[in-house]
Amino acid sequence: MAIKSGPELPPASSTDVVEQRTHENGLRKKQTSLLLRRLKKIGWNLLPPLTFVAIVGLWSWSVQAFKIPAYLLPGPGAVFSRLFSDWHLLWNNAVITMTEIVLGFGLTLVSAIPLGLVIALSPLSKQILYPPIVLLQLVPKIAVAPLFLVWLGFGMESKVLLTILMTFFPLLIASISGFQILDTRLLYLTKSMGASTWQTFRYLRVPAALPVIFSGIKTSATIAATAAIVAEFVGANQGLGYVLLKGTSTMDIELTFAVLVVLTIIGIVLNYLVEISEWIMTPWQRSASNS
């Protein structure tokens, strides 16, 4: 008895074979491209720490190769060991300096941005407020710092005030430019569509101004740490600036470099906080960069 076999499949044509191979090759290329993009992204994110490692390595090599004395340039090992041995001293004074930075920079944020909005939207305010602000900016801050000590004493108030004065103007200029960057034709368009003044401000003017304002915030954040240290140079009995002066006056160069490392870490943390804030508040820029 013969067994019936199932229906035979037609032999695959050469066109089907070519299409299948083309599809497989396309999948392989897509997977390879995706892997390369991931590796490229990982390598790109690793560049900053690798750069830091390279700088430390070059520093260590230079000290050993040129036999630089420790009282001129200590090696990174000696500096990092002081970070651990004097961590209590550095931490206590770093808290004071960070408090001055946060207070001064925070007061700058809550005053410069609203004032920039008022000056940008009101020609009368610009005529009245902008000239004295520019005049105040032209006055050397280091020259008036001793006056702050006379008026406010050696406490934190004089340091916070100097930090505000040094960080205020860059953020004010960025705020004015940001709020004025919007095309007036867009304002006419939203008005013709029935949008209220608040809706236009919230959904159009603020998103257009935020990238420019954050560029000013980054500049002011960089200046804030320098301003606090300069204020402590003028007159203080605590803070990282005081420790830095104490280290240089006693020729304790290892302690001086340890303070510089701590100040660098503070600056990096402050910069990353601003970057994270910008990432959260400007989601449309994330979408544009990912596309």
Residue frames as qw, qx, qy, qz and C-alpha x, y, z in Angstrom:
[[0.000, 0.891, 0.455, 0.000, 0.00, 0.00, 0.00],
 [0.444, 0.408, -0.005, 0.798, 1.51, 3.26, -1.10],
 [0.294, -0.647, -0.408, 0.573, 1.81, 6.05, 1.45],
 [0.273, 0.830, 0.285, 0.394, 0.66, 9.39, 0.17],
 [0.471, -0.151, -0.191, 0.848, 3.02, 12.17, 0.84],
 [0.038, 0.779, 0.344, -0.523, 1.95, 15.74, 1.55],
 [0.502, 0.847, 0.153, 0.082, 1.83, 18.38, -1.10],
 [0.718, -0.009, 0.057, 0.694, 5.25, 19.18, -2.34],
 [0.093, -0.851, -0.070, 0.512, 6.46, 22.73, -1.87],
 [0.637, 0.752, 0.043, 0.163, 7.41, 24.52, -5.00],
 [0.740, -0.038, -0.066, 0.669, 11.14, 25.00, -5.33],
 [0.172, -0.836, -0.119, 0.507, 12.34, 28.39, -4.16],
 [0.580, 0.755, 0.123, 0.280, 13.06, 30.69, -6.98],
 [0.613, 0.124, -0.142, 0.767, 16.32, 32.59, -7.25],
 [0.077, -0.631, -0.068, -0.769, 14.44, 35.84, -6.57],
 [0.709, -0.645, -0.168, -0.230, 13.16, 34.55, -3.21],
 [0.842, -0.193, -0.165, 0.475, 16.64, 33.41, -2.22],
 [0.378, 0.375, -0.036, 0.846, 18.10, 36.81, -3.10],
 [0.339, -0.685, -0.112, -0.635, 15.39, 38.62, -1.13],
 [0.827, -0.527, -0.193, 0.024, 15.96, 36.41, 1.92],
 [0.736, -0.031, -0.121, 0.665, 19.71, 36.97, 1.83],
 [0.134, 0.539, 0.043, 0.830, 19.18, 40.69, 1.38],
 [0.567, -0.696, -0.162, -0.410, 16.86, 40.73, 4.41],
 [0.863, -0.378, -0.164, 0.293, 19.39, 38.80, 6.52],
 [0.565, 0.207, -0.057, 0.797, 22.21, 41.11, 5.46],
 [0.133, -0.668, -0.108, -0.725, 20.04, 44.11, 6.33],
 [0.732, -0.645, -0.171, -0.139, 19.37, 42.71, 9.80],
 [0.813, -0.160, -0.122, 0.547, 23.08, 42.07, 10.36],
 [0.332, 0.411, 0.017, 0.849, 23.97, 45.61, 9.27],
 [0.385, -0.720, -0.156, -0.557, 21.28, 47.06, 11.52],
 [0.826, -0.530, -0.153, 0.115, 22.52, 45.09, 14.53],
 [0.705, 0.043, -0.057, 0.705, 26.11, 46.07, 13.78],
 [0.095, 0.580, 0.084, 0.805, 25.14, 49.72, 13.43],
 [0.585, -0.719, -0.166, -0.336, 23.23, 49.61, 16.72],
 [0.853, -0.350, -0.126, 0.367, 26.21, 48.02, 18.48],
 [0.528, 0.263, -0.002, 0.807, 28.57, 50.62, 17.07],
 [0.169, -0.706, -0.120, -0.677, 26.30, 53.44, 18.21],
 [0.744, -0.647, -0.149, -0.074, 26.18, 52.00, 21.72],
 [0.801, -0.145, -0.062, 0.577, 29.95, 51.60, 21.85],
 [0.304, 0.484, 0.072, 0.818, 30.39, 55.13, 20.53],
 [0.408, -0.759, -0.143, -0.487, 28.03, 56.49, 23.20],
 [0.833, -0.506, -0.113, 0.194, 29.85, 54.59, 25.95],
 [0.683, 0.087, 0.005, 0.726, 33.20, 55.84, 24.69],
 [0.058, 0.653, 0.127, 0.744, 31.88, 59.39, 24.48],
 [0.589, -0.746, -0.111, -0.292, 30.65, 59.26, 28.10],
 [0.867, -0.338, -0.054, 0.363, 33.97, 57.82, 29.23],
 [0.518, 0.587, -0.040, 0.621, 35.98, 60.68, 27.71],
 [0.226, -0.845, 0.147, -0.462, 35.71, 63.07, 30.73],
 [0.784, -0.574, 0.234, -0.017, 36.93, 60.57, 33.37],
 [0.884, 0.153, 0.130, 0.422, 39.60, 59.26, 31.01],
 [0.308, 0.769, -0.070, 0.555, 40.78, 62.84, 30.44],
 [0.483, -0.797, 0.216, -0.290, 41.00, 63.33, 34.19],
 [0.923, -0.261, 0.217, 0.181, 43.01, 60.12, 34.56],
 [0.718, 0.468, 0.059, 0.511, 45.33, 61.26, 31.75],
 [0.007, 0.866, -0.148, 0.478, 45.89, 64.62, 33.45],
 [0.698, -0.651, 0.273, -0.120, 46.72, 62.95, 36.77],
 [0.930, 0.027, 0.193, 0.312, 49.04, 60.53, 34.99],
 [0.504, 0.671, -0.022, 0.544, 50.80, 63.39, 33.18],
 [0.317, -0.857, 0.197, -0.355, 51.11, 65.24, 36.47],
 [0.849, -0.446, 0.277, 0.058, 52.71, 62.23, 38.18],
 [0.850, 0.275, 0.150, 0.424, 55.04, 61.58, 35.25],
 [0.266, 0.832, -0.075, 0.480, 56.15, 65.21, 35.08],
 [0.504, -0.798, 0.263, -0.200, 57.03, 65.30, 38.78],
 [0.876, -0.273, 0.348, 0.190, 59.12, 62.15, 38.48],
 [0.758, 0.467, 0.184, 0.417, 60.68, 62.84, 35.09],
 [0.254, 0.777, -0.095, 0.568, 61.77, 66.41, 35.83],
 [0.591, -0.198, -0.550, 0.556, 62.46, 65.70, 39.53],
 [0.147, -0.669, -0.083, -0.723, 60.37, 68.65, 40.67],
 [0.137, 0.094, -0.731, 0.662, 60.77, 69.30, 44.42],
 [0.211, -0.544, -0.812, 0.026, 57.73, 68.63, 46.57],
 [0.132, -0.589, -0.341, 0.720, 57.74, 72.21, 47.90],
 [0.129, 0.281, -0.355, -0.882, 57.13, 73.42, 44.33],
 [0.701, 0.086, -0.337, -0.622, 54.84, 70.74, 42.93],
 [0.473, -0.231, 0.809, -0.262, 53.93, 67.68, 45.00],
 [0.147, 0.020, -0.904, -0.401, 52.90, 64.46, 43.30],
 [0.593, -0.283, -0.326, -0.680, 49.25, 63.40, 43.07],
 [0.684, -0.218, -0.683, 0.134, 49.83, 60.60, 45.58],
 [0.305, -0.098, -0.492, 0.810, 50.94, 63.04, 48.27],
 [0.282, -0.130, -0.051, -0.949, 48.05, 65.40, 47.51],
 [0.683, -0.254, -0.507, -0.461, 45.43, 62.65, 47.63],
 [0.584, -0.188, -0.686, 0.392, 46.90, 61.34, 50.88],
 [0.053, -0.019, -0.339, 0.939, 46.39, 64.80, 52.40],
 [0.497, -0.229, -0.340, -0.765, 42.78, 64.68, 51.27],
 [0.747, -0.310, -0.580, -0.098, 42.26, 61.65, 53.50],
 [0.533, -0.142, -0.534, 0.640, 44.49, 62.67, 56.40],
 [0.020, -0.149, -0.236, 0.960, 43.05, 66.22, 56.63],
 [0.125, -0.431, -0.745, -0.494, 39.51, 65.36, 55.54],
 [0.267, -0.693, -0.595, 0.308, 37.99, 66.78, 58.73],
 [0.196, -0.518, 0.017, 0.832, 39.65, 70.17, 58.24],
 [0.004, -0.019, 0.596, 0.803, 38.79, 70.26, 54.54],
 [0.153, -0.506, -0.815, -0.237, 35.21, 69.12, 55.04],
 [0.208, -0.695, -0.488, 0.485, 34.39, 71.65, 57.78],
 [0.081, -0.514, 0.149, 0.841, 35.75, 74.54, 55.76],
 [0.006, 0.107, 0.756, 0.646, 34.23, 73.23, 52.51],
 [0.084, -0.638, -0.763, 0.054, 30.78, 73.30, 54.14],
 [0.112, -0.712, -0.197, 0.665, 31.26, 76.99, 54.95],
 [0.048, -0.322, 0.488, 0.809, 32.42, 77.83, 51.43],
 [0.026, -0.295, -0.863, -0.409, 29.61, 75.82, 49.86],
 [0.063, -0.710, -0.620, 0.328, 27.09, 77.63, 52.07],
 [0.049, -0.617, 0.084, 0.781, 28.41, 80.96, 50.83],
 [0.012, -0.098, 0.722, 0.684, 28.20, 79.75, 47.23],
 [0.039, -0.467, -0.871, -0.148, 24.67, 78.38, 47.58],
 [0.057, -0.744, -0.454, 0.487, 23.34, 81.48, 49.34],
 [0.041, -0.557, 0.243, 0.793, 25.00, 83.96, 46.99],
 [0.023, 0.033, -0.790, -0.611, 24.17, 82.05, 43.82],
 [0.012, -0.528, -0.849, 0.031, 20.63, 81.31, 45.00],
 [0.011, 0.744, 0.294, -0.600, 19.94, 84.99, 45.69],
 [0.012, -0.381, 0.497, 0.780, 21.35, 85.80, 42.27],
 [0.023, 0.229, 0.900, 0.369, 18.93, 83.35, 40.63],
 [0.038, -0.678, -0.719, 0.148, 15.84, 84.73, 42.36],
 [0.043, -0.782, -0.125, 0.609, 16.78, 88.35, 41.66],
 [0.114, -0.401, 0.534, 0.735, 18.57, 88.49, 38.29],
 [0.125, 0.254, 0.872, 0.400, 16.06, 86.44, 36.26],
 [0.056, 0.777, 0.611, -0.142, 12.93, 88.38, 37.32],
 [0.089, -0.768, 0.057, 0.632, 14.76, 91.68, 36.90],
 [0.189, -0.184, 0.700, 0.663, 15.88, 90.58, 33.43],
 [0.135, 0.530, 0.814, 0.195, 12.24, 89.87, 32.57],
 [0.014, -0.854, -0.352, 0.383, 11.16, 93.32, 33.74],
 [0.137, -0.625, 0.341, 0.689, 13.93, 95.08, 31.80],
 [0.222, 0.026, 0.815, 0.535, 13.26, 92.99, 28.67],
 [0.062, 0.595, 0.775, 0.205, 9.52, 93.71, 28.59],
 [0.109, -0.922, -0.321, 0.187, 9.46, 97.29, 29.87],
 [0.527, 0.559, 0.001, 0.641, 11.38, 100.02, 27.99],
 [0.260, -0.857, 0.085, -0.436, 10.83, 102.39, 30.94],
 [0.833, -0.527, 0.160, 0.063, 12.42, 99.92, 33.36],
 [0.831, 0.206, 0.091, 0.508, 15.35, 99.49, 31.01],
 [0.242, 0.748, -0.033, 0.618, 15.94, 103.25, 30.91],
 [0.455, -0.786, 0.161, -0.387, 15.74, 103.54, 34.70],
 [0.858, -0.444, 0.257, -0.024, 17.33, 100.34, 36.03],
 [0.913, 0.279, 0.033, 0.295, 19.87, 99.26, 33.42],
 [0.344, 0.776, -0.261, 0.459, 22.31, 102.25, 33.57],
 [0.401, -0.720, 0.453, -0.341, 22.99, 102.04, 37.34],
 [0.954, -0.139, 0.265, -0.007, 23.37, 98.25, 37.08],
 [0.773, 0.513, -0.067, 0.367, 25.98, 98.67, 34.32],
 [0.032, 0.822, -0.339, 0.456, 27.72, 101.34, 36.39],
 [0.713, -0.534, 0.393, -0.227, 27.82, 98.97, 39.36],
 [0.970, 0.144, 0.136, 0.143, 29.25, 96.25, 37.14],
 [0.538, 0.714, -0.198, 0.402, 32.09, 98.54, 36.01],
 [0.345, -0.789, 0.403, -0.311, 33.25, 99.01, 39.61],
 [0.488, 0.323, -0.798, 0.140, 36.04, 96.50, 40.42],
 [0.786, -0.476, -0.298, -0.258, 34.60, 94.02, 42.91],
 [0.760, -0.095, -0.388, 0.514, 37.95, 93.38, 44.58],
 [0.187, 0.355, -0.176, 0.899, 38.25, 97.10, 45.29],
 [0.492, -0.464, -0.009, -0.737, 34.94, 97.26, 47.14],
 [0.775, -0.195, -0.600, 0.033, 35.41, 93.96, 49.00],
 [0.369, 0.002, -0.558, 0.743, 37.23, 95.66, 51.93],
 [0.312, -0.233, 0.058, -0.919, 34.23, 97.99, 52.28],
 [0.755, -0.264, -0.466, -0.378, 31.99, 94.97, 52.77],
 [0.635, -0.112, -0.621, 0.445, 34.22, 93.89, 55.64],
 [0.063, 0.096, -0.328, 0.938, 33.84, 97.34, 57.23],
 [0.511, -0.185, -0.135, -0.828, 30.08, 97.38, 56.73],
 [0.869, -0.155, -0.276, -0.380, 29.23, 93.74, 57.42],
 [0.584, -0.593, 0.539, -0.130, 32.24, 92.40, 59.33],
 [0.059, 0.448, -0.871, -0.192, 34.15, 89.14, 58.81],
 [0.613, 0.116, 0.700, -0.348, 31.04, 86.96, 58.86],
 [0.462, 0.245, 0.792, 0.315, 29.31, 85.18, 56.02],
 [0.304, 0.826, 0.379, -0.287, 27.26, 88.22, 54.97],
 [0.037, 0.788, -0.360, -0.498, 30.18, 89.99, 53.27],
 [0.262, -0.204, 0.865, 0.376, 31.11, 86.82, 51.32],
 [0.373, 0.525, 0.765, -0.011, 27.53, 86.26, 50.17],
 [0.221, 0.878, 0.143, -0.400, 27.20, 89.88, 49.05],
 [0.044, -0.631, 0.587, 0.504, 30.42, 89.75, 47.02],
 [0.331, 0.079, 0.911, 0.234, 29.27, 86.47, 45.45],
 [0.356, 0.724, 0.560, -0.190, 26.00, 88.11, 44.43],
 [0.128, 0.859, -0.146, -0.475, 27.76, 91.11, 42.91],
 [0.126, -0.475, 0.750, 0.443, 30.14, 88.94, 40.86],
 [0.238, 0.170, 0.935, 0.199, 27.47, 86.52, 39.58],
 [0.315, 0.622, 0.497, -0.516, 24.55, 88.93, 39.10],
 [0.261, 0.653, -0.234, -0.671, 25.45, 90.74, 35.89],
 [0.057, 0.216, -0.871, -0.438, 26.17, 87.73, 33.60],
 [0.114, 0.373, 0.917, -0.081, 22.86, 86.12, 34.53],
 [0.223, 0.681, 0.312, -0.624, 21.01, 89.42, 34.14],
 [0.196, 0.517, -0.491, -0.673, 22.37, 89.93, 30.62],
 [0.036, -0.002, -0.963, -0.267, 21.47, 86.35, 29.67],
 [0.166, 0.512, 0.770, -0.342, 17.96, 86.78, 31.08],
 [0.258, 0.664, 0.025, -0.702, 17.37, 90.01, 29.15],
 [0.188, 0.379, -0.712, -0.561, 18.61, 88.42, 25.92],
 [0.054, 0.139, 0.988, 0.034, 16.56, 85.28, 26.51],
 [0.221, 0.601, 0.641, -0.424, 13.28, 87.09, 27.10],
 [0.273, 0.708, -0.106, -0.643, 13.88, 89.32, 24.08],
 [0.181, -0.266, 0.830, 0.455, 14.85, 86.53, 21.68],
 [0.426, 0.442, 0.782, -0.109, 11.26, 85.66, 20.75],
 [0.124, 0.184, 0.532, 0.817, 10.12, 86.72, 17.28],
 [0.287, 0.223, 0.304, -0.880, 7.32, 89.30, 17.49],
 [0.519, 0.084, -0.542, -0.655, 5.50, 87.56, 14.63],
 [0.399, -0.155, -0.899, 0.096, 4.95, 84.58, 16.91],
 [0.022, 0.271, 0.570, -0.775, 3.40, 86.90, 19.49],
 [0.431, 0.210, -0.162, -0.862, 1.01, 88.24, 16.87],
 [0.495, 0.016, -0.798, -0.345, 0.18, 84.69, 15.86],
 [0.266, -0.237, -0.861, 0.363, -0.65, 83.52, 19.39],
 [0.167, 0.282, 0.331, -0.885, -2.68, 86.68, 20.01],
 [0.485, 0.153, -0.406, -0.759, -4.69, 86.09, 16.83],
 [0.501, -0.079, -0.852, -0.132, -5.38, 82.52, 18.00],
 [0.587, -0.635, -0.220, -0.451, -6.87, 83.79, 21.25],
 [0.717, -0.119, -0.510, 0.461, -4.03, 82.92, 23.64],
 [0.371, -0.917, -0.143, -0.011, -3.94, 84.92, 26.87],
 [0.129, 0.860, -0.430, 0.244, -0.91, 86.85, 28.05],
 [0.600, -0.504, 0.597, -0.174, -0.13, 84.18, 30.65],
 [0.916, 0.199, 0.347, 0.020, -0.43, 81.37, 28.10],
 [0.591, 0.764, -0.151, 0.208, 1.88, 83.19, 25.71],
 [0.140, -0.794, 0.533, -0.256, 4.37, 83.78, 28.50],
 [0.726, -0.338, 0.576, -0.161, 4.27, 80.21, 29.81],
 [0.858, 0.215, 0.462, 0.070, 4.19, 78.23, 26.58],
 [0.639, 0.705, 0.097, 0.290, 6.12, 80.51, 24.23],
 [0.088, 0.905, -0.285, 0.302, 8.30, 83.14, 25.86],
 [0.608, -0.619, 0.483, -0.113, 9.71, 81.04, 28.72],
 [0.916, 0.058, 0.352, 0.182, 10.63, 77.98, 26.58],
 [0.597, 0.725, -0.007, 0.342, 12.35, 80.28, 24.08],
 [0.073, -0.883, 0.327, -0.328, 14.29, 82.05, 26.84],
 [0.857, -0.472, 0.202, -0.038, 15.36, 79.02, 28.91],
 [0.890, 0.185, 0.017, 0.416, 18.35, 77.88, 26.77],
 [0.306, 0.694, -0.151, 0.634, 19.83, 81.40, 26.84],
 [0.502, -0.743, 0.184, -0.403, 19.11, 81.80, 30.56],
 [0.947, -0.288, 0.102, 0.104, 20.80, 78.48, 31.35],
 [0.705, 0.428, -0.113, 0.555, 23.90, 79.60, 29.48],
 [0.054, -0.738, 0.232, -0.631, 24.02, 82.58, 31.85],
 [0.801, -0.539, 0.120, -0.233, 23.40, 80.31, 34.85],
 [0.941, 0.048, -0.057, 0.331, 26.38, 78.14, 33.84],
 [0.414, 0.586, -0.190, 0.670, 28.58, 81.22, 33.58],
 [0.367, -0.703, 0.199, -0.576, 27.41, 82.58, 36.94],
 [0.936, -0.348, 0.005, -0.059, 27.81, 79.16, 38.59],
 [0.806, 0.243, -0.169, 0.513, 31.43, 79.07, 37.47],
 [0.142, 0.623, -0.210, 0.739, 32.02, 82.55, 38.87],
 [0.649, -0.657, -0.078, -0.375, 30.23, 81.79, 42.15],
 [0.907, -0.275, -0.129, 0.292, 32.94, 79.47, 43.48],
 [0.552, 0.316, -0.093, 0.766, 35.66, 81.94, 42.50],
 [0.179, -0.704, -0.034, -0.686, 33.76, 84.81, 44.12],
 [0.778, -0.606, -0.107, -0.127, 33.43, 82.98, 47.44],
 [0.843, -0.102, -0.094, 0.519, 37.14, 82.15, 47.50],
 [0.321, 0.491, -0.019, 0.810, 38.13, 85.72, 46.62],
 [0.428, -0.738, -0.077, -0.515, 35.87, 87.02, 49.38],
 [0.865, -0.481, -0.069, 0.125, 37.58, 84.70, 51.85],
 [0.687, 0.234, -0.085, 0.683, 40.96, 85.91, 50.63],
 [0.017, 0.704, -0.003, 0.710, 40.05, 89.48, 51.56],
 [0.191, -0.406, 0.576, -0.683, 39.15, 88.64, 55.10],
 [0.856, -0.223, -0.276, -0.376, 38.04, 85.42, 56.77],
 [0.259, -0.526, 0.756, -0.292, 38.94, 83.06, 59.58],
 [0.606, 0.064, 0.785, -0.116, 37.29, 79.99, 58.07],
 [0.703, 0.638, 0.072, -0.306, 36.46, 78.53, 54.68],
 [0.891, 0.171, 0.228, 0.354, 38.55, 76.96, 51.92],
 [0.366, 0.825, -0.068, 0.425, 39.96, 80.34, 50.92],
 [0.417, -0.815, 0.338, -0.219, 41.28, 80.80, 54.45],
 [0.886, -0.236, 0.373, 0.140, 42.81, 77.30, 54.41],
 [0.747, 0.542, 0.123, 0.366, 44.35, 78.03, 51.02],
 [0.096, 0.890, -0.229, 0.383, 46.01, 81.21, 52.30],
 [0.659, -0.637, 0.382, -0.119, 47.16, 79.38, 55.42],
 [0.934, 0.052, 0.277, 0.220, 48.72, 76.62, 53.33],
 [0.589, 0.672, -0.007, 0.449, 50.63, 79.03, 51.08],
 [0.161, -0.889, 0.261, -0.340, 51.81, 81.18, 53.99],
 [0.686, -0.529, 0.495, -0.061, 53.27, 78.14, 55.78],
 [0.260, 0.533, -0.735, -0.328, 54.62, 76.63, 52.51],
 [0.526, 0.044, 0.828, -0.192, 52.35, 73.61, 52.98],
 [0.311, 0.313, -0.520, -0.732, 51.99, 73.06, 49.24],
 [0.135, -0.137, -0.973, -0.126, 50.40, 69.62, 49.63],
 [0.082, 0.537, 0.674, -0.501, 47.55, 71.15, 51.65],
 [0.210, 0.508, -0.124, -0.826, 47.24, 73.93, 49.09],
 [0.277, 0.151, -0.773, -0.551, 46.80, 71.46, 46.26],
 [0.054, -0.310, -0.936, 0.160, 44.36, 69.43, 48.36],
 [0.190, 0.569, 0.381, -0.703, 42.21, 72.55, 48.73],
 [0.271, 0.408, -0.445, -0.750, 42.40, 73.11, 44.97],
 [0.158, -0.062, -0.955, -0.244, 41.20, 69.55, 44.38],
 [0.049, 0.484, 0.768, -0.416, 38.24, 70.11, 46.72],
 [0.223, 0.567, 0.043, -0.792, 37.38, 73.38, 44.95],
 [0.225, 0.232, -0.728, -0.604, 37.52, 71.58, 41.62],
 [0.078, -0.269, -0.960, 0.015, 35.13, 68.91, 42.89],
 [0.130, 0.571, 0.506, -0.634, 32.75, 71.61, 44.14],
 [0.243, 0.481, -0.291, -0.791, 32.83, 73.32, 40.75],
 [0.187, 0.050, -0.894, -0.405, 32.17, 70.04, 38.92],
 [0.002, -0.417, -0.871, 0.259, 29.22, 69.18, 41.19],
 [0.179, 0.593, 0.249, -0.745, 27.75, 72.66, 40.75],
 [0.237, 0.363, -0.544, -0.718, 28.11, 72.44, 37.00],
 [0.147, -0.117, -0.960, -0.209, 26.45, 69.03, 36.88],
 [0.095, 0.505, 0.693, -0.506, 23.55, 70.30, 39.00],
 [0.275, 0.555, -0.071, -0.782, 22.97, 73.07, 36.47],
 [0.218, 0.214, -0.799, -0.518, 23.22, 70.57, 33.60],
 [0.033, -0.286, -0.953, 0.094, 20.67, 68.27, 35.25],
 [0.183, 0.574, 0.436, -0.668, 18.32, 71.20, 35.88],
 [0.294, 0.466, -0.377, -0.744, 18.56, 72.22, 32.23],
 [0.148, 0.040, -0.945, -0.290, 17.95, 68.61, 31.14],
 [0.052, 0.433, 0.843, -0.316, 14.80, 68.45, 33.26],
 [0.175, 0.662, 0.308, -0.660, 13.40, 71.87, 32.31],
 [0.362, 0.580, -0.370, -0.629, 14.08, 71.72, 28.56],
 [0.707, 0.046, 0.706, -0.018, 12.71, 68.35, 27.35],
 [0.669, 0.719, 0.123, -0.145, 12.34, 69.63, 23.79],
 [0.150, 0.803, -0.569, -0.096, 16.10, 69.99, 23.52],
 [0.499, -0.266, 0.824, -0.033, 16.51, 66.35, 24.55],
 [0.736, 0.450, 0.488, -0.135, 14.14, 65.31, 21.80],
 [0.477, 0.851, -0.173, -0.135, 16.02, 67.38, 19.23],
 [0.082, -0.689, 0.719, 0.041, 19.40, 65.95, 20.26],
 [0.582, -0.084, 0.805, -0.078, 18.13, 62.35, 20.19],
 [0.722, 0.587, 0.290, -0.223, 16.54, 62.68, 16.78]]
